[in-house]
Amino acid sequence: MQEIIAKAASIKLVIFDVDGVLTDGRLYVTEDGTEIKAFHSRDGHGLKMLQASGVEIAIITGRTSKIVSHRMNELGIEHVYQGQRDKVPAFEELIDKLKIAPNHVAYVGDDVVDLPVMTRVGLAIATQDAHEFVKKHAHWQTPNLGGRGAARDVCELLMEARGVLQATLENYLS
């Protein structure tokens, strides 16, 4: 775990996939074709706390959804790349734009489409319920499932590694 903490301490940017990471991966579609996704509120608050600690957050997802745009806007996440079947070009554009080396980036994924980016970053993270092949190529796995606290796990790992988690949590006692 010390190696993971050391990697996590150097992270300046964390990129999240959406379906299966920020959601449980299920897609609800109504009769009229309206898509519905469920996001966990504690994951959202974790993202806000992580941003406040100075870590950049981005989204790279293969699907395009107004729901994702709305939720990321609510969370203040400005780096959102949707409709990225090949996620590498978005990754390269993002790190170039932010001037962040790949070894200072974490990526959180759950399926094989995430591997091309996961293999390029300093800290590759798989959700607990990720595909087994993805887990084999991850440095760390979240204790919780995608859409069920996995993003919060990542946020707290990174804040702990930066030495700010305890103080951040204790701020809520006052």
Residue pairs with C-beta under 8 A, 6 or more apart in sequence:
3 139
4 123
4 139
4 140
4 157
5 157
5 160
5 161
6 161
7 106
7 122
7 123
7 139
8 106
8 123
8 157
8 158
8 160
8 161
8 162
9 161
9 162
10 103
10 104
10 122
11 55
11 104
11 105
11 106
11 122
11 123
11 158
11 161
12 55
12 56
12 98
12 100
12 104
12 105
13 55
13 56
13 57
13 58
13 94
13 95
13 98
13 100
13 104
13 105
13 106
14 50
14 55
14 56
14 57
14 58
14 105
14 106
14 107
14 108
14 154
14 155
14 158
15 57
15 58
15 59
15 60
15 91
15 94
15 105
15 106
15 107
15 108
15 117
15 121
16 22
16 57
16 58
16 59
16 60
16 107
16 108
16 151
16 154
17 59
17 60
17 61
17 62
17 107
17 108
17 109
17 110
17 111
17 114
18 37
18 59
18 61
18 63
18 65
18 68
19 25
19 27
19 37
19 61
19 62
19 63
19 110
20 109
20 110
20 111
20 127
20 129
20 130
20 146
20 147
21 108
21 109
21 110
21 127
21 146
21 147
21 150
21 151
22 39
22 40
22 43
22 59
22 71
22 146
22 147
22 151
23 37
23 38
23 39
23 146
23 147
24 38
24 145
24 146
24 147
24 148
25 110
25 129
25 146
25 147
27 35
27 37
28 35
28 36
28 37
28 38
29 35
29 36
30 36
35 65
35 67
36 67
37 65
37 67
37 68
37 71
38 147
39 71
39 147
40 147
40 148
40 149
40 151
40 152
42 149
42 152
43 147
43 149
43 150
43 151
43 152
43 155
44 71
44 74
44 75
45 152
46 151
46 152
46 154
46 155
46 156
47 57
47 75
47 77
47 151
47 155
48 75
48 76
49 155
49 159
49 168
50 57
50 155
50 158
50 159
51 57
51 75
51 76
51 77
52 168
53 158
53 159
53 162
53 164
53 168
54 162
55 158
55 162
56 79
56 98
56 100
57 77
57 79
58 77
58 79
58 80
58 81
58 94
59 68
59 72
59 77
59 79
59 80
59 81
59 82
60 81
60 84
60 87
60 90
60 91
60 94
60 117
61 68
61 81
61 82
61 83
61 84
62 83
62 84
62 85
62 87
62 113
63 82
63 83
64 82
64 83
65 82
68 80
68 82
69 80
69 82
72 78
72 80
79 94
79 98
81 87
81 90
81 93
81 94
84 90
85 113
86 116
87 113
87 114
87 116
87 117
88 116
88 117
88 120
91 105
91 107
91 117
91 120
95 101
95 102
95 105
102 120
102 121
102 122
103 121
103 122
104 122
105 121
105 122
105 123
106 121
106 122
106 123
106 124
106 125
106 154
106 158
107 114
107 117
107 118
107 120
107 121
107 123
107 124
107 125
108 125
108 126
108 127
108 142
108 150
108 151
108 154
109 115
109 117
109 118
109 124
109 125
109 126
109 127
109 130
109 134
110 126
110 127
110 129
110 130
110 131
110 134
110 146
111 130
111 131
111 134
112 131
112 133
112 134
114 134
115 133
115 134
115 137
118 124
118 126
118 134
118 137
118 138
119 137
123 139
123 140
124 137
124 138
124 139
124 140
125 138
125 139
125 140
125 141
125 142
125 154
126 134
126 135
126 137
126 138
126 140
126 141
126 142
127 141
127 142
127 144
127 145
127 146
127 150
128 141
128 142
128 143
128 144
128 145
128 146
128 150
129 145
129 146
130 138
130 141
130 146
135 141
140 157
142 149
142 150
142 153
142 154
143 149
143 153
144 150
144 152
144 153
156 165
159 165
159 168
